[in-house]
Amino acid sequence: MITTELYETHIYEVLDTVKDPEIDTVSIIDLGMIERVQINDGHVRIEVLPTFSGCPALTIIQQNIEKAISQLENVREVAVVFINNPTWTSDRVTAKGREGLKQFGIAPPPRFLKEDGSWHVDCPYCGSTYVTIENIFGPTACRSILYCKSCKNPFEAMKLISTSM
C-alpha cells in the first residue's frame, strides 16, 4: 500500500515536468488539468481535463504524458483519457501556474467577474491596471488580446472560465 502511494506521488512529480506545448513556463499540473491518476499492476490511467474540448494541443499533450510516464520503472502501459466531467475551470490554475503564465507574458485568468459581468486583469509585464481589451479572441480559445497603456505592450490574458457564469 505504501509503495502504491509513493508511486502515485512519483507520477505526479513526472506530470509536473510535462509542459503546456504552447506555454513552456507552466505544466499540466500547474494548469489544473490532471483530475485523477489510477495505478493497477503497472497499468497507469491518467484522466485529463482539457481547458477547451477543441484545443488543438490535446494530441501533443497526450503524447508528452505517455512518453514521460512510460519511462518510469515498472510502468507497463499508460492510458491518457480526456474527460469533460467535471469541467475544467480557470480556478484550477495553481499559484505556481499563475506565476508561470506571467513569466510567459500572459495575464493569469481573473478570479471573478464584476457585478456587470466584466472582468479585469493586470499587465503581466508592469503590473499596471491601465489596460484595454483589444480583442476578446486571442490565438487560442482560452485567451484574449489586451494592451497596456502604461508600458505600451500588447499581451494575452487567459479567460475566466467558471461553472458559475
C-alpha positions in Angstrom: 0.0 0.0 0.0 2.8 2.4 0.9 4.5 1.6 -2.4 1.4 2.5 -4.4 1.1 5.9 -2.7 4.8 6.6 -3.3 4.4 5.5 -6.9 1.4 7.8 -7.4 3.4 10.7 -5.9 6.2 10.0 -8.3 3.8 10.0 -11.3 2.5 13.4 -10.2 6.1 14.6 -10.0 6.7 13.5 -13.5 3.5 15.0 -14.7 4.7 18.3 -13.3 7.5 18.2 -15.9 5.0 17.9 -18.8 4.6 21.5 -20.0 1.8 23.0 -22.0 3.0 22.8 -25.6 2.4 26.5 -26.2 3.5 27.8 -22.8 6.7 26.3 -21.5 6.6 28.0 -18.2 3.5 26.1 -16.9 2.9 22.3 -16.6 -0.3 20.5 -17.0 -0.3 20.2 -13.2 0.0 24.0 -12.9 -3.0 24.4 -15.2 -5.1 22.0 -13.1 -5.6 19.6 -16.0 -5.0 16.3 -14.1 -8.2 15.0 -12.5 -7.1 11.5 -11.5 -4.3 9.0 -11.6 -5.0 5.3 -11.2 -2.4 2.6 -10.9 -3.1 -1.1 -11.3 -0.2 -3.6 -11.7 1.9 -1.3 -13.9 -1.1 0.0 -15.9 -1.4 3.7 -15.4 -4.6 5.6 -16.3 -4.5 9.4 -16.2 -7.7 11.4 -16.5 -7.0 14.8 -18.0 -9.4 17.8 -18.2 -8.9 19.8 -21.4 -9.0 23.5 -21.0 -11.2 23.5 -24.1 -12.6 20.4 -25.7 -11.4 21.6 -29.2 -7.9 22.5 -28.0 -5.5 21.6 -30.9 -2.8 20.8 -28.4 -4.6 17.8 -26.9 -2.8 15.2 -29.1 0.6 16.7 -28.2 -0.3 16.8 -24.5 -1.4 13.1 -24.7 1.8 12.1 -26.4 4.0 14.0 -24.0 2.3 12.4 -21.0 2.6 8.9 -22.4 6.3 9.5 -23.2 7.1 10.9 -19.8 5.2 8.2 -17.7 6.3 5.2 -19.9 9.9 5.9 -19.0 9.2 5.2 -15.3 10.3 1.9 -14.0 7.6 -0.8 -13.7 5.1 1.0 -16.0 3.7 -1.5 -18.4 1.0 0.7 -20.1 -0.1 4.3 -20.0 -3.7 5.3 -20.9 -4.4 9.0 -21.1 -8.1 9.7 -21.2 -9.6 13.2 -21.8 -12.7 13.7 -19.7 -15.2 16.6 -19.6 -16.8 16.0 -16.3 -16.0 17.8 -14.2 -15.5 20.7 -16.5 -12.1 22.4 -16.3 -12.4 25.9 -14.8 -9.7 28.6 -14.6 -9.8 28.5 -10.8 -7.9 25.2 -11.2 -4.8 27.1 -12.2 -2.4 26.9 -9.3 -0.4 29.8 -7.7 2.7 28.4 -9.4 0.8 28.3 -12.7 -0.4 31.9 -12.3 3.3 32.9 -11.9 4.3 30.8 -14.9 1.7 32.5 -17.1 3.0 35.9 -16.0 6.6 34.9 -16.8 5.5 33.9 -20.3 3.7 37.3 -20.7 0.2 36.0 -20.3 -2.0 37.6 -17.6 -3.5 34.8 -15.4 -7.3 34.4 -15.5 -9.2 36.8 -13.3 -10.5 35.3 -10.2 -14.1 36.7 -10.5 -16.4 38.7 -12.7 -17.6 42.1 -11.6 -21.3 42.7 -10.9 -21.8 43.9 -14.5 -20.2 40.7 -15.9 -17.0 42.4 -17.0 -13.6 41.2 -15.8 -10.2 42.7 -15.3 -6.6 41.6 -15.4 -3.3 43.5 -14.7 -0.5 43.8 -17.2 1.9 40.8 -16.7 4.9 42.9 -17.6 4.5 46.0 -15.4 1.5 45.2 -13.2 -0.4 48.2 -14.3 -4.2 48.2 -14.1 -4.4 50.6 -17.0 -5.2 48.0 -19.7 -7.7 47.6 -22.5 -9.1 44.6 -24.3 -8.1 44.7 -28.0 -9.8 41.5 -29.0 -11.7 39.0 -26.9 -10.5 36.3 -29.3 -6.8 35.5 -28.9 -4.5 33.0 -30.6 -6.4 30.2 -28.8 -9.9 29.9 -27.5 -8.8 30.3 -23.9 -7.0 33.6 -24.4 -7.8 37.3 -25.3 -5.5 40.1 -26.5 -5.1 43.2 -24.4 -2.9 46.3 -24.4 -1.2 48.0 -21.5 -1.4 51.8 -21.8 1.3 52.2 -19.1 4.2 50.2 -20.6 2.8 50.1 -24.2 3.0 46.4 -24.5 0.3 44.1 -26.1 -0.3 41.0 -24.1 -2.6 38.0 -23.8 -4.8 37.1 -20.9 -6.2 33.7 -20.0 -10.0 34.0 -19.9 -12.1 33.3 -16.8 -13.8 30.0 -17.2 -16.2 29.2 -14.4 -19.2 26.9 -14.0 -21.0 29.7 -12.1 -21.0 32.1 -15.0 
